[in-house]
Structure formats: C-alpha cells, structure tokens
Amino acid sequence: MQTAVATPPAVPQGASRLKEDIIAKFRSKTARIGVIGLGYVGLPLALLFSEEGFPVTGFDIDATKIDMLTSSRSYICRIPETEIALARDRGFQATTDFASIAKMDAIVICVPTPLTEYHEPDLSFVTETVKSIAPHLQAGQLVVLESTTYPGTTNQVVLPLLEKGNKLKLVVSRDESETDNVFFLAFSPEREDPGNNTVARCDIPKIVGGIDRCASEIATALYSSIFRRAIAVSSPTVAEMTKLLENIYRCVNIALVNELKLLCLRMDIDIWEVIAAAATKPFGFHSFYPGPGLGGHCIPVDPFYLSWKAKEFDFSTRFIELAGEINVAMPYHIVEFITEALNGRSKALKGSKVLILGVSYKKDIDDLRESPAITIIEVLQKHGALVSYNDPYFPKIGKGRKYDLQMQRVPLEDLGQYDCVVIVTDHSDYDYQQIVDASQLVVDTRNATAGIRSPKVVRC
C-alpha cells in the first residue's frame, strides 16, 4: 500500500507574489506611502494615512509648502497645525526630492488638472509628475492617479510614460504577469468636499479601478486600510468616468436652478422659496441652489474634460456644454444686477465704490480655485467700478493661474462709504443684519439675507 504524499502549496510567482507581499504590508500598516501634490486633496489624504499609522512621505514642487509642513505649520484653514504636528510626531515627512520615490511601496498622485484658456484639458501637472516618478520606479510599487481627468488618461497617458521613463525596464502588470519585473497602476478619484463637516473623510466610499486584477486588488487593499469601504470597478476608465458623472450631475442641476433663478427674477418669484417647497417632496427631487457662478476644481472644470474627450468619438455633449455655458455666464449676470441696482439709485457703475463680501468659491473655506468672485471683481473693474473686498480667509489676493489682482483685504467697517455691498460668498462669520443696517445698498447673490426685510436689499 502506497503512502499518500502531501502536495506542497503552490508558491505564488511573478505579479501574484508581489501582490501578496504589498497587501501584507498594507494590512500590517508597514507600507511606505508617498503622496504627490500636497494641496486640498493630497495633504488631507497624507494625514489620513498617517493617522492610521503608516509611514508617509509627502512630495511637492512648492518649497514653501514643504518648509511650512516641516515646521508643523498649515496653509489650509480646515487643517489645524496640531494635526500636522501630530503627523510629524508619527514620522510624516515632506520633501521636494523625488528620488525618495524609490523607497515607497505606494505612490498616490494628487496634482491639479486645470483647463487651458480654450477650455481644453491641461494635463501638464500630471505628465510632469509622472515623468518625475518614472526614473525612480521600482518593481512591485503601486502607482495611483487621483487627479480628476477624462476617461483613458491612466491607460493612454500615465501608463506609457511610466513604462518608457523607468530605468529598470519595468512593465505594468497585466492579468497575473509571471514576471517580477512589473509595477501596478490604478485610478481612484478623489472625493474631497472642502467645508463639509457632516461626513467623516474615512466614511466616504473609495472607487478603485486597476489596469488588471492584481492592481485592483492591491489598490482596494490600500484604500481599505484608511476608508471604511473601497469599491473596485472593472477598469480605470470606468473609475475616471464615475468621477465625471458625479460632478456633471451637480453641474447640470446647478445650471438648471441658475437658469430658473433668472426667469423667477423676471417673474417676481422667490426661487429660494420654490426650492424649499419642492424639497418637501419625499422622493424624486434633490435640492440644488443658485449662486453667482461655480467654483472649486471639480464642477466648473470636469464637464469640459468629458466634452473635449467626446469630440474624439464624433460626439457632441450638448447638454453638458449648455450647462457649462449657463454657469460660466452667471458672474456676468451678477454684474448686470449690480449695475441695475445702482441705476435704481441714480448711480452709474463707473466710479461707484463696490465692496465684495467673500471671495472663496464656497462658504467657510480658504479656496479661491475658479471662484466666481474673481470674475465679478475683474468685470466690475473693467467697467470702471472702484472695487474692494473683504474675506476672513484671505488677507490678500495676489496672482493665480488666470488672474493678477494684487488686492488687500479691507476691514468690515464704515460700510456706508460704499455705493454697493455685494454678498458673493455667504461666510458664517458675517452678521448679515448688521451688514444691511450699515450699508446703503446690498446685492445678495446667495440668499444670505433671507428673513431680513429692507429696501436696501436686492436679491439676485
């Protein structure tokens, strides 16, 4: 009688072995995490990894940011310096030296993806970052792009640059590659909402799309270590399109209420009361609110990424483009309302003193990206108005990618000296009753003065 010989378990080979090694590091929280781009997305993400005990290194080309972080100082108002100091105590480092990429197990890219002056995608930050990563790429590393972009970017832009630029002749892992000479690549869209304190960052589900099954499993394991839920989709392009759908959904609905607001103003109907009434319906309706225009990176920018990409397929995204046109036009409508309000008091816009209240793109944050206040200020100045501003989060407005205002914040006092005070951002710090009482004329673009009855107030 022959004795049965136990068959030893198969030893994982190639990409499978590398996958098991890096997932084990994620589970033990010993994996070294590199986050590139320490802005409104990258810095919170780096701190979240640090809070969970991972050794984290932040990378940025802005030496000022690196110096501030090294000194445990913050440049984002919602991130207290104590949080950075705690991360530093846990080993968080920040550097401009991309050579340290070689020491990382996972590299997450969180750099800007703005538009050109012709409303076309500007991927220069992504491509330059990837070119900086490539020479230091090591076998078994995971690279994740979080920057919002058009479907196909991870496959068509990031992947070839990494394969071409690395010195070890690594290739991307594809369906259980049998070689060890691979790296892993995925896309996972950021879902930051600055100023939103109702949902903890770790409670926001993370979408993940890997180039192959190994990459998806690895990226899912990475994000599952800091988020309560990570959801794998079939590919990076699905993940890229998911992000665009989320933001286009908001863009289109905001455009709808912005257009309805313009109609309601002509019909002498309060759009805010209409929305509040419609919101009582327990199904089939979600409230969106009008305003002076869209700001931030996502909603004003992302729809144009998809409409640009659609042209490659001979497809016109008319609905999306129309929504973009409506939202882009809103700051100009606000200037028209200011002009009419001044005319109603026998004053011309040219030569009038106008105070803008709030310049950030949404309330209670220090973020100027794509803020409609910038456009409103520029158009008012072009028409000869003498413009000042006040915002508790911005002592000055200097130069940005699309503007160069060089303005200093004025104190919120002696409001009677201004011919018109315009509420552009409805910060919680403002006492709106006091503002109305002290002003000659208030143009309210945010319904911040709801409940205040005064002939001084013009709502638009």
C-alpha positions, 0 to 999 in steps of 0.5 A: 500500500502506497503512502499518500504524499502531501502536495506542497502549496503552490508558491505564488510567482511573478505579479501574484507574489508581489501582490501578496507581499504589498497587501501584507504590508498594507494590512500590517500598516508597514507600507511606505506611502508617498503622496504627490501634490500636497494641496486640498486633496493630497495633504488631507489624504497624507494625514489620513494615512498617517493617522492610521499609522503608516509611514508617509512621505509627502512630495511637492514642487512648492518649497514653501509648502514643504518648509511650512509642513516641516515646521508643523505649520498649515496653509489650509484653514480646515487643517489645524497645525496640531494635526500636522504636528501630530503627523510629524510626531508619527514620522510624516515627512515632506520633501521636494526630492523625488528620488525618495520615490524609490523607497515607497511601496505606494505612490498616490498622485494628487496634482491639479488638472486645470483647463487651458484658456480654450477650455481644453484639458491641461494635463501638464501637472500630471505628465510632469509628475509622472515623468518625475516618478518614472526614473525612480520606479521600482518593481512591485510599487503601486502607482495611483492617479487621483487627479480628476481627468477624462476617461483613458488618461491612466491607460493612454497617458500615465501608463506609457510614460511610466513604462518608457521613463523607468530605468529598470525596464519595468512593465505594468502588470497585466492579468497575473504577469509571471514576471517580477519585473512589473509595477501596478497602476490604478485610478481612484478619484478623489472625493474631497468636499472642502467645508463639509463637516457632516461626513467623516473623510474615512466614511466616504466610499473609495472607487478603485479601478486597476489596469488588471486584477492584481492592481485592483486588488492591491489598490482596494487593499490600500484604500481599505486600510484608511476608508471604511469601504473601497469599491473596485470597478472593472477598469480605470476608465470606468473609475475616471468616468464615475468621477465625471458623472458625479460632478456633471450631475451637480453641474447640470442641476446647478445650471438648471436652478441658475437658469430658473433663478433668472426667469423667477427674477423676471417673474417676481418669484422667490426661487429660494422659496420654490426650492424649499417647497419642492424639497418637501417632496419625499422622493424624486427631487434633490435640492440644488441652489443658485449662486453667482457662478461655480467654483472649486476644481471639480464642477466648473472644470470636469464637464469640459474634460468629458466634452473635449474627450467626446469630440474624439468619438464624433460626439457632441455633449450638448447638454453638458456644454449648455450647462457649462455655458449657463454657469460660466455666464452667471458672474456676468449676470451678477454684474448686470444686477449690480449695475441695475441696482445702482441705476435704481439709485441714480448711480452709474457703475463707473466710479461707484465704490463696490465692496465684495463680501467673500471671495472663496468659491464656497462658504467657510473655506480658504479656496479661491480655485475658479471662484466666481468672485474673481470674475465679478471683481475683474468685470466690475473693474473693467467697467470702471467700478472702484472695487474692494473686498473683504474675506476672513480667509484671505488677507490678500489676493495676489496672482493665480493661474488666470488672474493678477489682482494684487488686492488687500483685504479691507476691514468690515467697517464704515460700510456706508462709504460704499455705493454697493455691498455685494454678498458673493460668498455667504461666510458664517462669520458675517452678521448679515443684519448688521451688514444691511443696517450699515450699508446703503445698498446690498446685492445678495447673490446667495440668499444670505439675507433671507428673513431680513426685510429692507429696501436696501436689499436686492436679491439676485 
